[in-house]
Amino acid sequence: MTIIRKIQLSEIEVVIVDGHVYVDNNKTYGLGGYTWEAIEYKVPVIGVAKRGFFANKQTVVEVIRG
């Protein structure tokens, strides 16, 4: 998360990560959750992943592409 210290959070509106924010319905953090924590919840984080975890059906919004 060293890169986070180099970013002016006031200059961005959202962070998009290649991965999940939560990996289960209990809101256990994935990469996006840890990123959100690292930026002290100042900017929304959107996680984008090709596949869902079998245990996170309530914490995701599926997007169909194509």
PDB file of N, CA, C and O in Angstrom:
ATOM      1  N   MET A   1       0.809  -1.199   0.000  1.00  0.00           N
ATOM      2  CA  MET A   1       0.000   0.000   0.000  1.00  0.00           C
ATOM      3  C   MET A   1       0.856   1.268   0.000  1.00  0.00           C
ATOM      4  O   MET A   1       0.348   2.356   0.273  1.00  0.00           O
ATOM      5  N   THR A   2       2.115   1.140  -0.296  1.00  0.00           N
ATOM      6  CA  THR A   2       3.010   2.294  -0.342  1.00  0.00           C
ATOM      7  C   THR A   2       2.542   3.329  -1.355  1.00  0.00           C
ATOM      8  O   THR A   2       2.707   4.528  -1.130  1.00  0.00           O
ATOM      9  N   ILE A   3       1.971   2.895  -2.445  1.00  0.00           N
ATOM     10  CA  ILE A   3       1.518   3.815  -3.490  1.00  0.00           C
ATOM     11  C   ILE A   3       0.460   4.773  -2.965  1.00  0.00           C
ATOM     12  O   ILE A   3       0.352   5.901  -3.447  1.00  0.00           O
ATOM     13  N   ILE A   4      -0.313   4.342  -1.993  1.00  0.00           N
ATOM     14  CA  ILE A   4      -1.382   5.182  -1.434  1.00  0.00           C
ATOM     15  C   ILE A   4      -0.819   6.486  -0.880  1.00  0.00           C
ATOM     16  O   ILE A   4      -1.453   7.535  -0.998  1.00  0.00           O
ATOM     17  N   ARG A   5       0.338   6.431  -0.290  1.00  0.00           N
ATOM     18  CA  ARG A   5       0.937   7.637   0.299  1.00  0.00           C
ATOM     19  C   ARG A   5       1.322   8.670  -0.750  1.00  0.00           C
ATOM     20  O   ARG A   5       1.520   9.840  -0.421  1.00  0.00           O
ATOM     21  N   LYS A   6       1.431   8.256  -2.001  1.00  0.00           N
ATOM     22  CA  LYS A   6       1.836   9.161  -3.074  1.00  0.00           C
ATOM     23  C   LYS A   6       0.645   9.819  -3.776  1.00  0.00           C
ATOM     24  O   LYS A   6       0.830  10.666  -4.651  1.00  0.00           O
ATOM     25  N   ILE A   7      -0.553   9.439  -3.402  1.00  0.00           N
ATOM     26  CA  ILE A   7      -1.756   9.930  -4.069  1.00  0.00           C
ATOM     27  C   ILE A   7      -2.421  11.014  -3.222  1.00  0.00           C
ATOM     28  O   ILE A   7      -2.583  10.857  -2.012  1.00  0.00           O
ATOM     29  N   GLN A   8      -2.800  12.107  -3.867  1.00  0.00           N
ATOM     30  CA  GLN A   8      -3.589  13.143  -3.205  1.00  0.00           C
ATOM     31  C   GLN A   8      -5.051  12.703  -3.258  1.00  0.00           C
ATOM     32  O   GLN A   8      -5.691  12.813  -4.304  1.00  0.00           O
ATOM     33  N   LEU A   9      -5.579  12.212  -2.155  1.00  0.00           N
ATOM     34  CA  LEU A   9      -6.943  11.693  -2.148  1.00  0.00           C
ATOM     35  C   LEU A   9      -7.968  12.765  -2.483  1.00  0.00           C
ATOM     36  O   LEU A   9      -9.051  12.448  -2.975  1.00  0.00           O
ATOM     37  N   SER A  10      -7.653  14.006  -2.231  1.00  0.00           N
ATOM     38  CA  SER A  10      -8.578  15.097  -2.564  1.00  0.00           C
ATOM     39  C   SER A  10      -8.712  15.281  -4.078  1.00  0.00           C
ATOM     40  O   SER A  10      -9.621  15.970  -4.540  1.00  0.00           O
ATOM     41  N   GLU A  11      -7.821  14.675  -4.840  1.00  0.00           N
ATOM     42  CA  GLU A  11      -7.821  14.813  -6.296  1.00  0.00           C
ATOM     43  C   GLU A  11      -8.598  13.702  -7.011  1.00  0.00           C
ATOM     44  O   GLU A  11      -8.777  13.765  -8.228  1.00  0.00           O
ATOM     45  N   ILE A  12      -9.059  12.690  -6.274  1.00  0.00           N
ATOM     46  CA  ILE A  12      -9.767  11.577  -6.913  1.00  0.00           C
ATOM     47  C   ILE A  12     -11.154  11.405  -6.306  1.00  0.00           C
ATOM     48  O   ILE A  12     -11.401  11.796  -5.165  1.00  0.00           O
ATOM     49  N   GLU A  13     -12.052  10.814  -7.087  1.00  0.00           N
ATOM     50  CA  GLU A  13     -13.427  10.605  -6.639  1.00  0.00           C
ATOM     51  C   GLU A  13     -13.702   9.164  -6.235  1.00  0.00           C
ATOM     52  O   GLU A  13     -14.575   8.904  -5.407  1.00  0.00           O
ATOM     53  N   VAL A  14     -12.960   8.228  -6.817  1.00  0.00           N
ATOM     54  CA  VAL A  14     -13.199   6.812  -6.561  1.00  0.00           C
ATOM     55  C   VAL A  14     -11.924   6.031  -6.864  1.00  0.00           C
ATOM     56  O   VAL A  14     -11.101   6.450  -7.678  1.00  0.00           O
ATOM     57  N   VAL A  15     -11.775   4.886  -6.193  1.00  0.00           N
ATOM     58  CA  VAL A  15     -10.677   3.962  -6.466  1.00  0.00           C
ATOM     59  C   VAL A  15     -11.299   2.671  -6.990  1.00  0.00           C
ATOM     60  O   VAL A  15     -12.230   2.138  -6.386  1.00  0.00           O
ATOM     61  N   ILE A  16     -10.789   2.174  -8.103  1.00  0.00           N
ATOM     62  CA  ILE A  16     -11.253   0.903  -8.658  1.00  0.00           C
ATOM     63  C   ILE A  16     -10.114  -0.094  -8.545  1.00  0.00           C
ATOM     64  O   ILE A  16      -9.004   0.160  -9.013  1.00  0.00           O
ATOM     65  N   VAL A  17     -10.397  -1.239  -7.915  1.00  0.00           N
ATOM     66  CA  VAL A  17      -9.366  -2.264  -7.739  1.00  0.00           C
ATOM     67  C   VAL A  17      -9.745  -3.519  -8.511  1.00  0.00           C
ATOM     68  O   VAL A  17     -10.924  -3.801  -8.724  1.00  0.00           O
ATOM     69  N   ASP A  18      -8.740  -4.258  -8.922  1.00  0.00           N
ATOM     70  CA  ASP A  18      -8.929  -5.533  -9.598  1.00  0.00           C
ATOM     71  C   ASP A  18      -9.023  -6.607  -8.523  1.00  0.00           C
ATOM     72  O   ASP A  18      -8.043  -7.290  -8.228  1.00  0.00           O
ATOM     73  N   GLY A  19     -10.200  -6.747  -7.946  1.00  0.00           N
ATOM     74  CA  GLY A  19     -10.417  -7.704  -6.865  1.00  0.00           C
ATOM     75  C   GLY A  19     -11.673  -7.345  -6.097  1.00  0.00           C
ATOM     76  O   GLY A  19     -12.386  -6.406  -6.451  1.00  0.00           O
ATOM     77  N   HIS A  20     -11.934  -8.091  -5.057  1.00  0.00           N
ATOM     78  CA  HIS A  20     -13.149  -7.914  -4.259  1.00  0.00           C
ATOM     79  C   HIS A  20     -12.933  -6.948  -3.103  1.00  0.00           C
ATOM     80  O   HIS A  20     -11.838  -6.869  -2.547  1.00  0.00           O
ATOM     81  N   VAL A  21     -13.984  -6.213  -2.743  1.00  0.00           N
ATOM     82  CA  VAL A  21     -13.960  -5.409  -1.524  1.00  0.00           C
ATOM     83  C   VAL A  21     -14.217  -6.338  -0.338  1.00  0.00           C
ATOM     84  O   VAL A  21     -13.514  -6.280   0.671  1.00  0.00           O
ATOM     85  N   TYR A  22     -15.224  -7.186  -0.469  1.00  0.00           N
ATOM     86  CA  TYR A  22     -15.538  -8.188   0.554  1.00  0.00           C
ATOM     87  C   TYR A  22     -15.473  -9.577  -0.077  1.00  0.00           C
ATOM     88  O   TYR A  22     -15.829  -9.746  -1.243  1.00  0.00           O
ATOM     89  N   VAL A  23     -15.024 -10.562   0.680  1.00  0.00           N
ATOM     90  CA  VAL A  23     -14.936 -11.922   0.143  1.00  0.00           C
ATOM     91  C   VAL A  23     -16.019 -12.850   0.673  1.00  0.00           C
ATOM     92  O   VAL A  23     -16.099 -14.010   0.269  1.00  0.00           O
ATOM     93  N   ASP A  24     -16.856 -12.342   1.580  1.00  0.00           N
ATOM     94  CA  ASP A  24     -17.972 -13.147   2.066  1.00  0.00           C
ATOM     95  C   ASP A  24     -19.093 -12.243   2.554  1.00  0.00           C
ATOM     96  O   ASP A  24     -18.951 -11.020   2.567  1.00  0.00           O
ATOM     97  N   ASN A  25     -20.204 -12.843   2.952  1.00  0.00           N
ATOM     98  CA  ASN A  25     -21.360 -12.080   3.414  1.00  0.00           C
ATOM     99  C   ASN A  25     -21.149 -11.445   4.783  1.00  0.00           C
ATOM    100  O   ASN A  25     -21.941 -10.598   5.194  1.00  0.00           O
ATOM    101  N   ASN A  26     -20.104 -11.834   5.491  1.00  0.00           N
ATOM    102  CA  ASN A  26     -19.782 -11.249   6.797  1.00  0.00           C
ATOM    103  C   ASN A  26     -18.896 -10.017   6.665  1.00  0.00           C
ATOM    104  O   ASN A  26     -18.433  -9.470   7.666  1.00  0.00           O
ATOM    105  N   LYS A  27     -18.664  -9.585   5.437  1.00  0.00           N
ATOM    106  CA  LYS A  27     -17.852  -8.403   5.119  1.00  0.00           C
ATOM    107  C   LYS A  27     -16.387  -8.548   5.516  1.00  0.00           C
ATOM    108  O   LYS A  27     -15.758  -7.589   5.964  1.00  0.00           O
ATOM    109  N   THR A  28     -15.854  -9.750   5.349  1.00  0.00           N
ATOM    110  CA  THR A  28     -14.417  -9.964   5.503  1.00  0.00           C
ATOM    111  C   THR A  28     -13.734  -9.284   4.324  1.00  0.00           C
ATOM    112  O   THR A  28     -14.101  -9.509   3.171  1.00  0.00           O
ATOM    113  N   TYR A  29     -12.741  -8.455   4.617  1.00  0.00           N
ATOM    114  CA  TYR A  29     -12.097  -7.668   3.573  1.00  0.00           C
ATOM    115  C   TYR A  29     -11.334  -8.511   2.567  1.00  0.00           C
ATOM    116  O   TYR A  29     -10.669  -9.487   2.911  1.00  0.00           O
ATOM    117  N   GLY A  30     -11.453  -8.100   1.310  1.00  0.00           N
ATOM    118  CA  GLY A  30     -10.583  -8.526   0.227  1.00  0.00           C
ATOM    119  C   GLY A  30      -9.664  -7.349  -0.076  1.00  0.00           C
ATOM    120  O   GLY A  30      -9.531  -6.446   0.750  1.00  0.00           O
ATOM    121  N   LEU A  31      -9.035  -7.341  -1.233  1.00  0.00           N
ATOM    122  CA  LEU A  31      -8.112  -6.267  -1.602  1.00  0.00           C
ATOM    123  C   LEU A  31      -8.770  -4.891  -1.514  1.00  0.00           C
ATOM    124  O   LEU A  31      -8.169  -3.950  -0.993  1.00  0.00           O
ATOM    125  N   GLY A  32      -9.984  -4.769  -2.012  1.00  0.00           N
ATOM    126  CA  GLY A  32     -10.680  -3.484  -1.978  1.00  0.00           C
ATOM    127  C   GLY A  32     -10.960  -2.998  -0.572  1.00  0.00           C
ATOM    128  O   GLY A  32     -10.861  -1.803  -0.297  1.00  0.00           O
ATOM    129  N   GLY A  33     -11.308  -3.905   0.316  1.00  0.00           N
ATOM    130  CA  GLY A  33     -11.557  -3.536   1.711  1.00  0.00           C
ATOM    131  C   GLY A  33     -10.304  -3.042   2.404  1.00  0.00           C
ATOM    132  O   GLY A  33     -10.335  -2.061   3.147  1.00  0.00           O
ATOM    133  N   TYR A  34      -9.205  -3.728   2.157  1.00  0.00           N
ATOM    134  CA  TYR A  34      -7.935  -3.289   2.755  1.00  0.00           C
ATOM    135  C   TYR A  34      -7.479  -1.955   2.166  1.00  0.00           C
ATOM    136  O   TYR A  34      -6.873  -1.139   2.860  1.00  0.00           O
ATOM    137  N   THR A  35      -7.770  -1.743   0.895  1.00  0.00           N
ATOM    138  CA  THR A  35      -7.444  -0.455   0.276  1.00  0.00           C
ATOM    139  C   THR A  35      -8.283   0.651   0.900  1.00  0.00           C
ATOM    140  O   THR A  35      -7.762   1.722   1.211  1.00  0.00           O
ATOM    141  N   TRP A  36      -9.566   0.405   1.084  1.00  0.00           N
ATOM    142  CA  TRP A  36     -10.478   1.383   1.690  1.00  0.00           C
ATOM    143  C   TRP A  36     -10.015   1.735   3.101  1.00  0.00           C
ATOM    144  O   TRP A  36     -10.029   2.899   3.500  1.00  0.00           O
ATOM    145  N   GLU A  37      -9.612   0.728   3.836  1.00  0.00           N
ATOM    146  CA  GLU A  37      -9.086   0.949   5.189  1.00  0.00           C
ATOM    147  C   GLU A  37      -7.801   1.786   5.137  1.00  0.00           C
ATOM    148  O   GLU A  37      -7.613   2.688   5.952  1.00  0.00           O
ATOM    149  N   ALA A  38      -6.928   1.486   4.184  1.00  0.00           N
ATOM    150  CA  ALA A  38      -5.649   2.196   4.068  1.00  0.00           C
ATOM    151  C   ALA A  38      -5.837   3.671   3.732  1.00  0.00           C
ATOM    152  O   ALA A  38      -5.036   4.509   4.145  1.00  0.00           O
ATOM    153  N   ILE A  39      -6.891   3.992   2.985  1.00  0.00           N
ATOM    154  CA  ILE A  39      -7.151   5.397   2.658  1.00  0.00           C
ATOM    155  C   ILE A  39      -8.110   6.029   3.662  1.00  0.00           C
ATOM    156  O   ILE A  39      -8.683   7.093   3.425  1.00  0.00           O
ATOM    157  N   GLU A  40      -8.264   5.344   4.782  1.00  0.00           N
ATOM    158  CA  GLU A  40      -9.059   5.836   5.917  1.00  0.00           C
ATOM    159  C   GLU A  40     -10.493   6.173   5.525  1.00  0.00           C
ATOM    160  O   GLU A  40     -11.068   7.140   6.025  1.00  0.00           O
ATOM    161  N   TYR A  41     -11.066   5.373   4.631  1.00  0.00           N
ATOM    162  CA  TYR A  41     -12.478   5.466   4.236  1.00  0.00           C
ATOM    163  C   TYR A  41     -12.839   6.816   3.625  1.00  0.00           C
ATOM    164  O   TYR A  41     -14.002   7.216   3.659  1.00  0.00           O
ATOM    165  N   LYS A  42     -11.858   7.521   3.068  1.00  0.00           N
ATOM    166  CA  LYS A  42     -12.070   8.874   2.539  1.00  0.00           C
ATOM    167  C   LYS A  42     -12.642   8.893   1.127  1.00  0.00           C
ATOM    168  O   LYS A  42     -13.286   9.864   0.730  1.00  0.00           O
ATOM    169  N   VAL A  43     -12.408   7.824   0.367  1.00  0.00           N
ATOM    170  CA  VAL A  43     -12.845   7.759  -1.028  1.00  0.00           C
ATOM    171  C   VAL A  43     -13.497   6.394  -1.245  1.00  0.00           C
ATOM    172  O   VAL A  43     -12.971   5.388  -0.767  1.00  0.00           O
ATOM    173  N   PRO A  44     -14.625   6.333  -1.950  1.00  0.00           N
ATOM    174  CA  PRO A  44     -15.238   5.033  -2.220  1.00  0.00           C
ATOM    175  C   PRO A  44     -14.299   4.121  -3.014  1.00  0.00           C
ATOM    176  O   PRO A  44     -13.539   4.578  -3.868  1.00  0.00           O
ATOM    177  N   VAL A  45     -14.369   2.826  -2.712  1.00  0.00           N
ATOM    178  CA  VAL A  45     -13.575   1.827  -3.430  1.00  0.00           C
ATOM    179  C   VAL A  45     -14.538   0.852  -4.100  1.00  0.00           C
ATOM    180  O   VAL A  45     -15.434   0.305  -3.458  1.00  0.00           O
ATOM    181  N   ILE A  46     -14.341   0.647  -5.384  1.00  0.00           N
ATOM    182  CA  ILE A  46     -15.143  -0.306  -6.148  1.00  0.00           C
ATOM    183  C   ILE A  46     -14.237  -1.459  -6.547  1.00  0.00           C
ATOM    184  O   ILE A  46     -13.186  -1.256  -7.155  1.00  0.00           O
ATOM    185  N   GLY A  47     -14.652  -2.665  -6.199  1.00  0.00           N
ATOM    186  CA  GLY A  47     -13.899  -3.850  -6.577  1.00  0.00           C
ATOM    187  C   GLY A  47     -14.513  -4.486  -7.813  1.00  0.00           C
ATOM    188  O   GLY A  47     -15.728  -4.664  -7.890  1.00  0.00           O
ATOM    189  N   VAL A  48     -13.675  -4.824  -8.771  1.00  0.00           N
ATOM    190  CA  VAL A  48     -14.132  -5.455 -10.006  1.00  0.00           C
ATOM    191  C   VAL A  48     -13.388  -6.777 -10.148  1.00  0.00           C
ATOM    192  O   VAL A  48     -12.157  -6.812 -10.120  1.00  0.00           O
ATOM    193  N   ALA A  49     -14.141  -7.864 -10.299  1.00  0.00           N
ATOM    194  CA  ALA A  49     -13.525  -9.186 -10.414  1.00  0.00           C
ATOM    195  C   ALA A  49     -14.302 -10.015 -11.435  1.00  0.00           C
ATOM    196  O   ALA A  49     -15.512  -9.850 -11.593  1.00  0.00           O
ATOM    197  N   LYS A  50     -13.601 -10.895 -12.115  1.00  0.00           N
ATOM    198  CA  LYS A  50     -14.249 -11.756 -13.108  1.00  0.00           C
ATOM    199  C   LYS A  50     -15.167 -12.775 -12.449  1.00  0.00           C
ATOM    200  O   LYS A  50     -16.225 -13.110 -12.980  1.00  0.00           O
ATOM    201  N   ARG A  51     -14.755 -13.255 -11.304  1.00  0.00           N
ATOM    202  CA  ARG A  51     -15.523 -14.308 -10.633  1.00  0.00           C
ATOM    203  C   ARG A  51     -15.870 -13.893  -9.213  1.00  0.00           C
ATOM    204  O   ARG A  51     -15.110 -13.186  -8.552  1.00  0.00           O
ATOM    205  N   GLY A  52     -17.023 -14.342  -8.762  1.00  0.00           N
ATOM    206  CA  GLY A  52     -17.413 -14.096  -7.383  1.00  0.00           C
ATOM    207  C   GLY A  52     -16.949 -15.222  -6.485  1.00  0.00           C
ATOM    208  O   GLY A  52     -16.730 -16.345  -6.940  1.00  0.00           O
ATOM    209  N   PHE A  53     -16.802 -14.919  -5.220  1.00  0.00           N
ATOM    210  CA  PHE A  53     -16.560 -15.964  -4.235  1.00  0.00           C
ATOM    211  C   PHE A  53     -17.900 -16.634  -3.951  1.00  0.00           C
ATOM    212  O   PHE A  53     -18.937 -15.971  -3.977  1.00  0.00           O
ATOM    213  N   PHE A  54     -17.894 -17.922  -3.683  1.00  0.00           N
ATOM    214  CA  PHE A  54     -19.140 -18.637  -3.433  1.00  0.00           C
ATOM    215  C   PHE A  54     -19.850 -18.122  -2.187  1.00  0.00           C
ATOM    216  O   PHE A  54     -21.058 -18.311  -2.048  1.00  0.00           O
ATOM    217  N   ALA A  55     -19.124 -17.477  -1.281  1.00  0.00           N
ATOM    218  CA  ALA A  55     -19.701 -17.059   0.001  1.00  0.00           C
ATOM    219  C   ALA A  55     -20.062 -15.576   0.050  1.00  0.00           C
ATOM    220  O   ALA A  55     -20.378 -15.069   1.126  1.00  0.00           O
ATOM    221  N   ASN A  56     -20.026 -14.871  -1.068  1.00  0.00           N
ATOM    222  CA  ASN A  56     -20.377 -13.452  -0.999  1.00  0.00           C
ATOM    223  C   ASN A  56     -21.478 -13.093  -1.988  1.00  0.00           C
ATOM    224  O   ASN A  56     -21.245 -12.365  -2.953  1.00  0.00           O
ATOM    225  N   LYS A  57     -22.636 -13.592  -1.748  1.00  0.00           N
ATOM    226  CA  LYS A  57     -23.772 -13.311  -2.622  1.00  0.00           C
ATOM    227  C   LYS A  57     -24.514 -12.039  -2.202  1.00  0.00           C
ATOM    228  O   LYS A  57     -25.178 -11.421  -3.035  1.00  0.00           O
ATOM    229  N   GLN A  58     -24.418 -11.634  -0.932  1.00  0.00           N
ATOM    230  CA  GLN A  58     -25.152 -10.467  -0.430  1.00  0.00           C
ATOM    231  C   GLN A  58     -24.341  -9.179  -0.497  1.00  0.00           C
ATOM    232  O   GLN A  58     -24.909  -8.095  -0.363  1.00  0.00           O
ATOM    233  N   THR A  59     -23.049  -9.267  -0.698  1.00  0.00           N
ATOM    234  CA  THR A  59     -22.199  -8.070  -0.665  1.00  0.00           C
ATOM    235  C   THR A  59     -21.689  -7.678  -2.047  1.00  0.00           C
ATOM    236  O   THR A  59     -20.741  -6.902  -2.163  1.00  0.00           O
ATOM    237  N   VAL A  60     -22.310  -8.209  -3.088  1.00  0.00           N
ATOM    238  CA  VAL A  60     -21.867  -7.918  -4.454  1.00  0.00           C
ATOM    239  C   VAL A  60     -23.049  -7.517  -5.332  1.00  0.00           C
ATOM    240  O   VAL A  60     -24.203  -7.818  -5.028  1.00  0.00           O
ATOM    241  N   VAL A  61     -22.737  -6.844  -6.406  1.00  0.00           N
ATOM    242  CA  VAL A  61     -23.703  -6.569  -7.466  1.00  0.00           C
ATOM    243  C   VAL A  61     -23.095  -7.137  -8.736  1.00  0.00           C
ATOM    244  O   VAL A  61     -22.041  -6.685  -9.185  1.00  0.00           O
ATOM    245  N   GLU A  62     -23.755  -8.118  -9.308  1.00  0.00           N
ATOM    246  CA  GLU A  62     -23.229  -8.754 -10.509  1.00  0.00           C
ATOM    247  C   GLU A  62     -23.483  -7.878 -11.728  1.00  0.00           C
ATOM    248  O   GLU A  62     -24.577  -7.342 -11.904  1.00  0.00           O
ATOM    249  N   VAL A  63     -22.474  -7.741 -12.558  1.00  0.00           N
ATOM    250  CA  VAL A  63     -22.574  -6.981 -13.796  1.00  0.00           C
ATOM    251  C   VAL A  63     -22.269  -7.939 -14.944  1.00  0.00           C
ATOM    252  O   VAL A  63     -21.231  -8.600 -14.952  1.00  0.00           O
ATOM    253  N   ILE A  64     -23.163  -8.008 -15.891  1.00  0.00           N
ATOM    254  CA  ILE A  64     -22.978  -8.869 -17.056  1.00  0.00           C
ATOM    255  C   ILE A  64     -22.371  -8.027 -18.172  1.00  0.00           C
ATOM    256  O   ILE A  64     -22.865  -6.941 -18.478  1.00  0.00           O
ATOM    257  N   ARG A  65     -21.314  -8.523 -18.770  1.00  0.00           N
ATOM    258  CA  ARG A  65     -20.702  -7.777 -19.866  1.00  0.00           C
ATOM    259  C   ARG A  65     -20.916  -8.511 -21.179  1.00  0.00           C
ATOM    260  O   ARG A  65     -21.158  -9.718 -21.204  1.00  0.00           O
ATOM    261  N   GLY A  66     -20.823  -7.760 -22.263  1.00  0.00           N
ATOM    262  CA  GLY A  66     -20.907  -8.374 -23.578  1.00  0.00           C
ATOM    263  C   GLY A  66     -22.205  -8.232 -24.248  1.00  0.00           C
ATOM    264  O   GLY A  66     -22.379  -8.716 -25.366  1.00  0.00           O
TER     265      GLY A  66
END
